[in-house]
């Protein structure tokens, strides 16, 4: 993981929806810092500074040194991780952030993104499809050992083969907590659409009925066709007296 990122914050005095709306109008995000059993501290951070923090390679798992000013005491420094970010449903703007204070000497449990590299043999040669079953892993490690992501090489996977959690190698000091037998990715045979006849059979129609149905369709008159009419007989000549 990258070195700790410094984020400056101020103690937040106002509360409620109106106060939060006023802060956002000034490009400031309301936030809370949770610190074990000691409760939460209400703070506020500039939206531009927070956005810069989130743009690091670690993303939302970035290790932050939060420098809090204001209130009755001097500047407080807390090492935190982002616990939750509330976003606007449409514009995806940040509405609120929760931070968790952590200790650099205690392990923690955290979800880490999972990515793949390479193109499987089963895809490149046999036309298979690589299906992702898992997109992240839960790990346990010290804060300074949190991986930015866990990458797995799928180049050697053949058609029908899969990669399990137990096959993944992680850096020293990192422990995967997921079930070792869970499938991470699998190379599957692509689905081929069955012919119409097979679909009808699967629907419960017997082959003989299908053929009969086709014959009836062939004998049926085309839509809008005029029915054939037998020609009228020519009038008979009257007998001469």
Backbone bond lengths (Angstrom), bond angles and torsions (degrees), N, CA, C in turn:
res aa  C-N    CA-C-N  psi(-1)  N-CA   C-N-CA  omega(-1)  CA-C   N-CA-C  phi
1 X - - - 1.456 - - 1.522 110.34 -
2 X 1.342 114.19 149.65 1.469 118.89 176.66 1.525 110.14 -62.44
3 X 1.334 116.20 163.88 1.460 120.15 175.93 1.521 109.71 -63.41
4 X 1.313 115.87 162.02 1.454 120.23 -178.01 1.530 110.72 -59.10
5 X 1.311 115.21 141.88 1.456 122.06 178.40 1.527 108.78 -101.02
6 X 1.317 117.13 134.76 1.460 121.39 179.91 1.530 109.57 -88.70
7 X 1.328 115.58 130.79 1.461 121.66 177.38 1.531 108.16 -130.55
8 X 1.320 116.03 121.00 1.460 120.49 -179.83 1.532 110.21 -85.86
9 X 1.325 114.86 141.87 1.462 121.12 -178.84 1.518 109.73 -144.01
10 X 1.327 116.52 162.25 1.464 122.76 176.40 1.518 109.23 -123.45
11 X 1.320 115.70 150.33 1.459 120.29 174.82 1.533 108.30 -63.86
12 X 1.327 115.66 136.18 1.470 120.66 -178.66 1.532 108.91 -100.27
13 X 1.340 115.03 126.06 1.464 119.76 -177.60 1.523 112.55 -97.62
14 X 1.315 116.73 -37.58 1.460 119.50 -178.76 1.522 111.38 -76.27
15 X 1.327 115.90 160.18 1.463 120.95 177.82 1.518 109.51 -145.44
16 X 1.312 115.76 165.56 1.457 120.39 179.57 1.516 112.36 95.72
17 X 1.335 115.36 169.81 1.465 121.45 -175.67 1.531 112.54 -65.76
18 X 1.321 116.32 -38.94 1.469 119.55 -178.13 1.524 110.87 -64.39
19 X 1.338 116.96 -45.61 1.462 121.34 179.44 1.519 111.14 -63.03
20 X 1.334 116.03 -41.06 1.461 120.05 179.37 1.528 110.82 -65.26
21 X 1.318 116.82 -39.56 1.466 120.75 179.09 1.526 110.79 -64.61
22 X 1.335 116.66 -39.30 1.469 120.81 178.86 1.535 110.66 -64.22
23 X 1.336 116.71 -39.05 1.470 120.05 178.65 1.528 110.62 -63.98
24 X 1.325 116.30 -45.97 1.473 120.04 -178.25 1.525 111.00 -62.43
25 X 1.328 116.35 -33.11 1.462 119.94 177.72 1.527 111.38 -64.45
26 X 1.337 116.08 -24.52 1.468 121.85 177.67 1.534 111.69 -96.31
27 X 1.322 116.54 12.41 1.467 123.27 -178.91 1.532 111.67 62.96
28 X 1.318 114.62 41.42 1.457 121.97 176.29 1.528 108.32 -124.11
29 X 1.321 116.36 137.04 1.464 121.07 -176.79 1.524 110.43 -104.69
30 X 1.334 118.62 127.14 1.465 120.39 173.62 1.531 110.21 -71.26
31 X 1.340 115.37 145.96 1.466 118.84 -176.71 1.526 110.17 -152.10
32 X 1.334 114.83 165.84 1.460 122.33 175.32 1.521 109.34 -130.21
33 X 1.330 116.03 146.87 1.460 121.45 174.03 1.525 107.61 -117.07
34 X 1.341 115.96 117.90 1.460 121.12 -179.83 1.531 108.85 -97.00
35 X 1.332 114.78 133.10 1.462 119.84 -174.63 1.522 110.38 -134.04
36 X 1.319 115.63 75.14 1.457 120.69 177.03 1.514 112.26 58.20
37 X 1.331 115.81 -130.56 1.467 121.14 -176.04 1.524 112.92 -85.19
38 X 1.335 117.13 -3.36 1.469 119.69 -176.38 1.521 113.17 -84.66
39 X 1.302 117.32 3.54 1.450 120.16 177.46 1.516 112.93 87.71
40 X 1.336 116.30 -162.59 1.457 121.55 -175.60 1.519 111.58 -117.94
41 X 1.335 115.24 150.77 1.463 122.47 174.66 1.524 107.44 -109.84
42 X 1.324 116.15 130.14 1.462 120.39 177.97 1.524 109.36 -86.40
43 X 1.327 116.09 123.85 1.470 120.55 -178.87 1.524 109.98 -133.29
44 X 1.323 114.91 177.10 1.461 121.64 175.09 1.519 108.70 -143.12
45 X 1.348 115.49 142.35 1.468 120.76 -177.72 1.527 109.93 -132.41
46 X 1.326 117.82 144.58 1.465 120.82 176.71 1.536 110.60 -63.29
47 X 1.314 115.75 134.31 1.459 120.46 -176.47 1.525 112.00 -61.81
48 X 1.329 117.65 -37.52 1.467 120.53 -179.07 1.524 111.39 -66.58
49 X 1.332 116.63 -39.65 1.468 120.13 178.50 1.529 110.59 -66.25
50 X 1.329 116.82 -41.28 1.459 121.26 179.60 1.529 110.50 -65.65
51 X 1.318 116.87 -40.47 1.462 120.55 179.15 1.525 110.68 -62.31
52 X 1.343 116.68 -37.86 1.453 120.27 177.93 1.515 112.19 -65.16
53 X 1.324 116.45 -36.89 1.467 121.13 177.73 1.528 110.66 -63.96
54 X 1.323 116.42 -41.22 1.460 121.08 -176.99 1.530 113.05 -72.85
55 X 1.313 117.41 -12.73 1.464 120.84 -178.93 1.526 113.31 -88.14
56 X 1.314 117.67 2.48 1.465 119.92 176.12 1.521 109.52 -72.20
57 X 1.328 117.15 166.95 1.464 121.50 -179.21 1.520 112.44 -61.35
58 X 1.315 116.03 -28.91 1.471 120.02 -177.68 1.527 112.42 -75.72
59 X 1.339 117.56 -14.18 1.457 119.97 179.10 1.522 111.63 62.51
60 X 1.335 116.07 -133.04 1.458 120.66 -178.24 1.529 112.58 -76.32
61 X 1.330 117.53 -6.50 1.470 120.84 176.30 1.523 112.44 -93.39
62 X 1.307 116.59 14.47 1.462 120.77 -177.92 1.529 110.72 -66.30
63 X 1.325 115.13 140.54 1.466 122.05 178.47 1.531 107.82 -87.49
64 X 1.335 116.53 122.55 1.459 121.14 -171.15 1.533 111.44 -118.58
65 X 1.325 114.83 135.56 1.463 120.46 167.98 1.525 106.57 -97.41
66 X 1.316 115.51 107.85 1.457 121.11 -175.88 1.531 109.16 -92.40
67 X 1.321 116.38 118.61 1.463 121.63 178.64 1.524 108.46 -103.40
68 X 1.341 114.71 107.00 1.461 120.98 -173.98 1.531 109.87 -102.15
69 X 1.305 116.64 124.67 1.469 121.52 177.82 1.524 109.60 -117.42
70 X 1.352 114.73 162.91 1.461 119.44 -179.22 1.519 111.21 98.80
71 X 1.295 116.33 177.28 1.454 119.64 -178.33 1.513 111.16 81.18
72 X 1.318 117.17 -159.41 1.464 122.55 -175.32 1.527 113.66 -87.39
73 X 1.324 116.63 -15.89 1.464 118.81 -175.57 1.518 110.87 -115.51
74 X 1.327 114.72 175.68 1.466 120.48 178.95 1.529 109.45 -72.59
75 X 1.338 115.01 -177.94 1.472 120.19 -178.66 1.524 110.37 -60.15
76 X 1.324 114.22 132.00 1.461 120.55 177.28 1.526 109.24 -106.10
77 X 1.317 115.18 137.40 1.471 119.81 175.24 1.526 108.94 -110.18
78 X 1.313 115.53 128.93 1.457 121.26 178.37 1.532 109.60 -132.65
79 X 1.309 115.40 136.32 1.467 120.22 174.23 1.517 107.22 -88.83
80 X 1.323 115.72 122.25 1.465 119.34 -173.02 1.537 111.13 -135.11
81 X 1.318 113.55 161.10 1.463 122.94 168.29 1.521 107.48 -122.70
82 X 1.305 116.58 152.70 1.460 120.05 177.80 1.529 108.87 -73.62
83 X 1.312 115.18 126.10 1.463 120.92 178.88 1.520 110.84 -89.94
84 X 1.332 115.93 -46.61 1.468 120.17 -177.80 1.518 109.94 -157.51
85 X 1.333 114.74 143.85 1.466 121.21 174.76 1.528 107.93 -122.22
86 X 1.326 116.00 124.62 1.462 120.69 174.88 1.520 108.26 -95.27
87 X 1.339 115.25 130.28 1.458 120.13 -176.15 1.524 111.25 -123.72
88 X 1.330 114.40 157.64 1.457 120.14 174.39 1.527 109.02 -67.09
89 X 1.327 118.18 139.40 1.462 119.97 -176.46 1.524 114.71 -67.27
90 X 1.314 118.14 -28.12 1.475 120.58 -175.73 1.529 111.66 -102.42
91 X 1.320 117.46 -55.94 1.473 121.19 -175.78 1.527 113.02 -85.85
92 X 1.339 117.05 -9.43 1.465 122.43 177.39 1.525 112.55 65.34
93 X 1.327 117.40 19.85 1.463 120.41 176.35 1.518 110.69 -70.96
94 X 1.330 117.07 154.62 1.461 121.65 -178.30 1.528 109.80 -82.23
95 X 1.333 116.06 124.20 1.456 121.73 179.98 1.527 112.67 -97.70
96 X 1.325 116.45 -37.86 1.461 120.71 -174.65 1.527 109.19 -161.63
97 X 1.335 115.72 150.13 1.462 120.42 179.74 1.521 109.78 -132.40
98 X 1.331 115.53 138.69 1.462 121.67 171.91 1.523 108.48 -112.99
99 X 1.342 115.63 131.70 1.463 121.44 176.85 1.531 109.31 -112.61
100 X 1.329 116.24 149.25 1.459 122.16 173.31 1.526 108.78 -112.60
101 X 1.328 117.35 124.90 1.461 119.60 173.94 1.529 109.16 -74.59
102 X 1.319 117.33 137.08 1.459 121.58 -177.32 1.523 110.35 -130.63
103 X 1.332 114.20 166.89 1.465 121.12 174.79 1.518 108.10 -107.73
104 X 1.313 116.53 135.58 1.464 120.56 -179.46 1.530 112.32 -72.16
105 X 1.328 116.78 -11.32 1.466 120.11 -177.64 1.528 112.83 -104.51
106 X 1.323 117.25 2.44 1.463 120.81 -179.89 1.530 109.93 -117.48
107 X 1.328 115.36 137.55 1.463 119.10 178.69 1.524 109.75 -70.95
108 X 1.319 114.64 157.09 1.464 120.15 177.60 1.525 109.50 -141.20
109 X 1.320 115.50 163.93 1.465 121.75 177.50 1.519 108.62 -104.66
110 X 1.318 115.55 131.78 1.463 119.27 -175.85 1.522 109.94 -152.03
111 X 1.342 115.85 149.85 1.465 121.46 177.65 1.522 109.56 -88.89
112 X 1.335 115.62 132.98 1.468 121.68 -178.24 1.527 109.24 -121.77
113 X 1.337 118.06 135.43 1.473 120.67 179.43 1.524 112.12 -59.74
114 X 1.328 115.50 146.40 1.460 122.43 179.47 1.524 108.32 -115.21
115 X 1.317 117.12 129.31 1.470 120.78 179.60 1.522 110.01 -130.94
116 X 1.323 115.63 157.49 1.469 120.57 -179.85 1.524 109.69 -116.92
117 X 1.336 115.23 153.76 1.456 120.13 174.79 1.528 108.43 -133.19
118 X 1.311 115.31 150.99 1.454 120.55 -179.89 1.519 112.43 90.09
119 X 1.339 115.24 163.07 1.464 122.05 176.96 1.525 108.66 -112.69
120 X 1.338 118.02 121.94 1.462 120.51 -177.07 1.531 112.67 -60.50
121 X 1.342 115.63 147.72 1.462 120.75 175.85 1.524 109.62 -59.35
122 X 1.326 116.32 -38.62 1.459 120.60 -178.91 1.514 113.62 -64.66
123 X 1.320 117.12 -20.72 1.463 121.72 176.67 1.520 110.40 -90.89
124 X 1.328 115.07 -47.68 1.464 120.55 -175.40 1.522 112.86 -69.39
125 X 1.333 117.36 -39.38 1.463 121.35 -174.94 1.527 112.57 -97.78
126 X 1.331 116.35 -43.74 1.469 119.86 -172.31 1.518 114.39 -102.49
127 X 1.318 117.95 1.95 1.464 120.04 175.75 1.508 115.01 74.58
128 X 1.333 117.24 22.20 1.459 120.87 179.15 1.515 112.06 -75.87
129 X 1.324 115.29 -179.51 1.467 121.97 -179.36 1.529 108.77 -125.26
130 X 1.329 117.00 129.06 1.458 121.10 177.61 1.528 108.81 -84.42
131 X 1.317 116.40 120.79 1.467 121.44 -179.67 1.524 110.10 -111.32
132 X 1.330 115.55 126.20 1.469 121.44 177.58 1.522 108.69 -85.79
133 X 1.310 116.80 124.41 1.448 121.51 176.37 1.531 110.46 -97.77
134 X 1.318 116.51 -39.32 1.461 121.71 -179.87 1.526 109.97 -121.90
135 X 1.329 115.26 140.25 1.465 120.37 -178.95 1.527 112.51 -115.03
136 X 1.330 117.61 -6.40 1.447 121.36 176.74 1.527 109.59 -155.14
137 X 1.315 115.52 160.06 1.459 122.00 179.12 1.522 108.92 -125.63
138 X 1.317 115.78 146.76 1.459 119.66 173.96 1.519 108.24 -94.25
139 X 1.322 115.60 127.10 1.463 119.98 -178.22 1.521 109.81 -125.78
140 X 1.343 114.29 164.89 1.460 121.39 174.86 1.525 107.92 -126.51
141 X 1.320 116.45 128.70 1.467 120.41 -178.67 1.524 109.34 -168.92
142 X 1.321 116.04 174.75 1.457 120.77 172.84 1.535 108.80 -72.41
143 X 1.330 117.68 152.21 1.469 120.04 -179.57 1.527 113.82 -53.73
144 X 1.326 117.26 -38.63 1.470 119.25 -177.87 1.527 112.26 -73.09
145 X 1.333 117.37 -11.10 1.468 120.85 -179.01 1.528 112.78 -102.70
146 X 1.318 118.31 5.51 1.470 120.31 -178.16 1.525 109.50 -63.65
147 X 1.341 118.59 121.49 1.472 119.94 179.44 1.533 110.67 -72.39
148 X 1.312 116.84 147.33 1.460 120.16 174.47 1.519 109.57 -65.43
149 X 1.336 116.01 -37.33 1.455 122.85 176.53 1.524 107.69 -162.63
150 X 1.321 116.20 163.86 1.458 121.72 174.78 1.518 107.32 -113.44
151 X 1.323 116.11 119.45 1.466 121.36 -175.06 1.530 110.50 -105.96
152 X 1.325 116.11 136.82 1.466 120.63 178.28 1.531 109.04 -124.91
153 X 1.329 115.63 141.84 1.458 121.92 179.85 1.527 109.00 -93.63
154 X 1.333 116.56 121.72 1.470 121.08 -177.47 1.532 112.10 -109.39
155 X 1.330 117.23 12.32 1.467 121.16 -173.67 1.524 113.46 -58.69
156 X 1.327 118.22 -32.84 1.466 121.26 -173.56 1.527 114.01 -91.97
157 X 1.308 117.69 2.19 1.466 119.87 -179.20 1.527 110.94 -72.55
158 X 1.334 115.89 128.25 1.463 121.49 177.48 1.521 109.61 -97.82
159 X 1.323 115.25 173.77 1.455 120.76 -179.40 1.530 110.00 -58.60
160 X 1.315 116.52 127.00 1.463 121.31 179.93 1.516 114.04 89.27
161 X 1.319 118.21 -8.52 1.462 121.05 -179.06 1.524 110.59 -89.94
162 X 1.332 115.02 154.94 1.467 120.88 -179.20 1.524 110.45 -136.57
163 X 1.307 114.80 160.97 1.467 121.49 177.24 1.519 107.55 -113.92
164 X 1.340 116.44 130.19 1.455 122.31 -177.24 1.532 111.37 -104.77
165 X 1.318 115.26 165.96 1.460 120.51 177.67 1.523 110.91 -56.54
166 X 1.326 116.67 -38.35 1.467 120.51 -178.22 1.528 112.82 -65.77
167 X 1.339 117.77 -15.59 1.468 121.26 -179.53 1.530 112.48 -86.55
168 X 1.324 117.34 -7.84 1.468 121.39 -173.90 1.527 111.12 -86.68
169 X 1.308 115.33 131.86 1.469 121.67 176.41 1.526 108.64 -101.12
170 X 1.326 116.28 126.17 1.467 120.54 -178.77 1.529 109.91 -114.95
171 X 1.332 117.10 161.67 1.479 120.26 -179.69 1.530 111.92 -61.84
172 X 1.300 115.77 159.23 1.458 122.04 178.07 1.529 110.04 -60.17
173 X 1.320 115.96 137.16 1.457 120.79 -179.94 1.509 113.82 90.99
174 X 1.356 116.77 -4.01 1.466 121.48 -179.62 1.530 109.16 -111.48
175 X 1.313 116.49 130.94 1.459 121.92 -179.89 1.526 109.68 -121.09
176 X 1.345 116.33 127.28 1.463 120.32 177.00 1.521 109.25 -81.49
177 X 1.331 116.82 132.73 1.455 121.80 -177.02 1.530 113.28 -99.90
178 X 1.326 117.65 -11.36 1.469 120.28 179.81 1.528 110.92 -69.48
179 X 1.328 116.39 157.31 1.463 122.63 175.98 1.526 109.38 -56.11
180 X 1.323 117.10 128.47 1.467 121.70 -174.68 1.526 112.74 -65.77
181 X 1.348 118.12 -20.73 1.462 120.95 -177.02 1.532 113.15 -90.86
182 X 1.316 117.75 -3.34 1.464 120.29 -179.66 1.530 110.48 -66.34
183 X 1.334 115.88 141.40 1.469 121.62 177.73 1.523 109.51 -83.29
184 X 1.319 115.36 131.51 1.462 121.31 179.51 1.528 110.48 -92.49
185 X 1.334 116.17 -52.12 1.468 122.19 176.00 1.519 108.46 -140.95
186 X 1.335 116.52 157.25 1.462 121.60 178.69 1.518 109.04 -146.86
187 X 1.331 116.56 144.35 1.471 121.73 176.29 1.516 107.30 -97.96
188 X 1.331 116.13 113.61 1.457 121.21 -175.04 1.518 111.84 -109.46
189 X 1.344 115.36 154.51 1.457 120.78 174.61 1.520 108.61 -73.64
190 X 1.339 117.70 131.10 1.469 118.94 -179.09 1.518 111.21 -64.34
191 X 1.323 116.50 145.43 1.457 121.23 179.07 1.522 110.34 -72.86
192 X 1.342 115.74 135.95 1.458 121.60 177.44 1.519 107.93 -113.46
193 X 1.327 116.22 129.08 1.459 120.14 -178.04 1.518 110.28 -68.49
194 X 1.320 117.34 129.06 1.458 122.31 -178.84 1.516 110.78 -72.31
195 X 1.367 117.56 148.25 1.464 120.53 176.66 1.528 110.53 -58.50
196 X 1.334 115.56 160.41 1.456 120.97 -176.81 1.521 111.59 -59.19
197 X 1.357 116.21 -39.66 1.461 119.91 -178.51 1.521 111.14 -60.77
198 X 1.355 115.90 -41.68 1.458 119.41 -179.02 1.519 111.21 -67.07
199 X 1.329 116.07 -37.08 1.451 119.22 178.37 1.518 110.99 -64.46
200 X 1.347 116.62 -37.80 1.457 120.07 179.28 1.513 111.34 -68.33
201 X 1.345 116.29 -37.07 1.456 120.09 177.46 1.520 110.05 -64.57
202 X 1.369 115.84 -42.98 1.458 119.69 179.36 1.522 111.17 -64.03
203 X 1.349 115.43 -28.58 1.464 119.46 -180.00 1.522 111.93 -76.98
204 X 1.332 117.41 -7.48 1.460 119.61 176.26 1.514 114.67 113.30
205 X 1.330 119.47 1.80 1.451 122.27 179.76 1.517 110.01 -89.90
206 X 1.331 116.94 130.51 1.446 121.37 178.59 1.520 110.18 -74.17
207 X 1.348 118.15 151.98 1.470 121.30 179.35 1.519 112.87 -54.60
208 X 1.370 117.78 -39.46 1.465 119.77 -178.43 1.520 110.86 -63.93
209 X 1.344 116.15 -39.72 1.457 119.68 179.01 1.522 111.48 -66.98
210 X 1.351 115.07 -33.50 1.469 119.29 178.26 1.529 109.85 -64.48
211 X 1.363 115.66 -45.35 1.468 119.06 179.52 1.526 111.00 -63.38
212 X 1.333 115.80 -42.25 1.455 119.69 178.99 1.515 110.91 -61.46
213 X 1.337 114.56 -40.62 1.454 119.50 179.24 1.522 111.23 -61.93
214 X 1.335 115.97 -41.25 1.468 120.07 179.97 1.523 110.79 -66.15
215 X 1.371 116.64 -40.59 1.456 120.03 179.54 1.519 110.62 -62.26
216 X 1.352 115.38 -42.42 1.458 119.21 179.41 1.522 111.19 -64.01
217 X 1.345 115.61 -38.04 1.463 119.31 178.57 1.520 110.96 -65.32
218 X 1.365 116.20 -35.65 1.456 119.79 179.98 1.505 112.54 -70.94
219 X 1.353 116.22 -32.77 1.465 120.00 -178.19 1.517 111.71 -81.70
220 X 1.320 116.04 -19.98 1.461 119.43 -177.56 1.522 110.52 -64.35
221 X 1.320 116.26 145.86 1.462 120.28 179.46 1.508 110.24 -74.01
222 X 1.272 114.91 149.20 1.458 119.97 179.39 1.512 109.85 -65.04
223 X 1.326 117.40 145.20 1.465 121.07 179.54 1.516 111.25 -58.20
224 X 1.374 116.67 132.47 1.463 120.74 176.66 1.513 114.09 86.03
225 X 1.346 117.57 -2.40 1.462 119.45 -178.92 1.516 109.68 -72.13
226 X 1.343 116.67 146.31 1.468 122.35 179.74 1.514 109.24 -86.49
227 X 1.342 118.25 126.14 1.457 120.22 -178.75 1.517 111.05 -59.29
228 X 1.336 114.85 144.48 1.474 119.45 179.07 1.526 109.34 -69.75
229 X 1.337 116.29 138.98 1.476 121.84 -179.49 1.515 108.11 -120.21
230 X 1.330 117.06 131.96 1.478 121.15 179.86 1.511 109.39 -67.21
231 X 1.350 117.50 138.28 1.474 120.60 -179.60 1.534 111.46 -65.46
232 X 1.317 114.21 142.78 1.459 119.06 178.43 1.525 110.51 -74.95
233 X 1.336 114.45 145.79 1.474 118.71 177.79 1.522 109.72 -72.48
234 X 1.321 114.52 145.42 1.476 118.70 178.15 1.522 108.85 -69.97
235 X 1.327 118.88 142.62 1.482 120.94 -179.23 1.532 110.38 -62.07
236 X 1.320 113.18 138.14 1.485 118.46 179.25 1.521 111.11 -73.76
237 X 1.361 117.32 144.41 1.464 121.69 178.42 1.524 110.16 -73.53
238 X 1.266 115.51 139.44 1.470 118.98 177.56 1.504 111.19 -68.59
239 X 1.320 114.87 140.21 1.478 118.25 179.02 1.515 110.98 -68.83
240 X 1.326 113.65 137.67 1.476 118.67 178.91 1.518 108.18 -79.06
241 X 1.323 115.13 139.45 1.440 120.45 177.72 1.510 109.39 -70.77
